[in-house]
């Protein structure tokens, strides 16, 4: 319910389980800041950021590529997904619940090529949405 309050559903969403099952068919884009990405990210995800996002970072990506954008809960990634769709990337989805829901369901995250059991929760307040206790919450 909390996620619903932050999303406008102006971009199509994809459920975490569907995204995990189809991850070889999609390019994952991480719309968090670099400090968050370095703590952990979905395997193979390309960091694109949010505050300083530039469409030019995707110039080599075909417009018909299947793309899933994620952040912490889906707010920032929804904004970026909309920018991509307006730029012609029509097969772009926002990951519903984003990386928080990804780890809540126990799916792996990586840092420097290694699987890790930690996730950047943006700040202590947002950390309450990571409920899988097997992941360490990092926010500094």
Buried (B, 14 or more C-beta within 10 A) or exposed (E): EEBEEEBEEEBBBBBBEBBBEEBEEBBBBBBBBEEBBBBBBBEEBBBBBBEEBEBEBBEEBEEEBEBBBBBBBBBBBBBBBBBBBEEEBEBBBBBBBBBBBBBBEEBEBBBEEEEBEBBBBBEEEBBEBBEBEEBEBBBE
